Amino acid sequence: MHPLFFSVILLLVVVPSAFGQISDRTGLNQDFTIETSGYAFTVDVTSNFNVEDVEFSSDDKRLTFYINSGLENNLAEIQIPKNLTNGNFTFMLNDQEIFPIVKTSEKISFITVEFEGSGTNKLDIIGTTNLPESSKITPLVLFASLVVIIFASLVVIIFARKIKKLGNYSFNKD
């Protein structure tokens, strides 16, 4: 009797969860590598829909997600490295502005997006700054700094030699 009782209890526990409906809140985790200006950034998306593709426009500081959902109520948590795009975000879902929850840390922006509508959707996340923008200037600043240091060193060396030559002369007529 024990094995039969145990088997019935086990079936009551396993069968409903194996054949039951999956919650709308179940998350599919997808990582996307965005390459721009010689850097690679990972954007992490956990959602109850499929993100078919992600594009990044460095000029527009725009991250575009192409979404396909079979559910009416959609939820996503998106982690974007601050060096990829940052600042005051604007969010557009199918060209309509939306206002998701945004939390930030030192390294990432954590965005929670909820929207309705099954089928194909497009989510644009537009930032105001990004790292590759400043990285184009960095080599120029380093080069200019090096030129200034070399020039200053040459001036000091030339000035020191002139003082040394003047030290060999005596101004006394005695």
C-alpha positions, 0 to 999 in steps of 0.5 A: 500500500505504501508504494501505491500511495506514494505513486499517487501523491507523486503523480498529483504533484508532477502531472499538473506542473508538467502539463500546466500552463506556463506563467506569463512571468516566466523569463527567457534569458538572452545575452546580446553582444554589441560591438562598437568602436572596437569595444564589445558590450553584453546586453542582458535581457530576461523576458517572457517574449523572444528578442529576435535581434538587437541593433545599436546606432552609436551616432543616435545612441539608440539600442533597438530590440526587435520583439516577437511575443505570443503573449498579451502581457509582456515583461522584460528586465534589461541590463545595459552597460553604462559605457554602451549608452547612458544618461537620460533615457527615452523609451519608444515602443512601436514609435510611442513613448513609454515610461519603464522603471529604470534603476542604475548602479555604477556599471549598468542601467537596469530597466523593467519594461511592461507592455501589452500586445502580442506579435511583432514589436520594436523597442527603442532605448535612446541614451544621451551619452556613450563610451565610444564617443569619448574614446575617439577623443582619448588618443588625441588628448594623450598625443597632445599631452605627450607633445606638451611634455616633450616640448616642456622638457626641451625648453628646460634642457635648453634653459639649463644649458644656457645657465650653465654657460653663463656660469662659466663667465665672470663679470668681475674685471679683477 
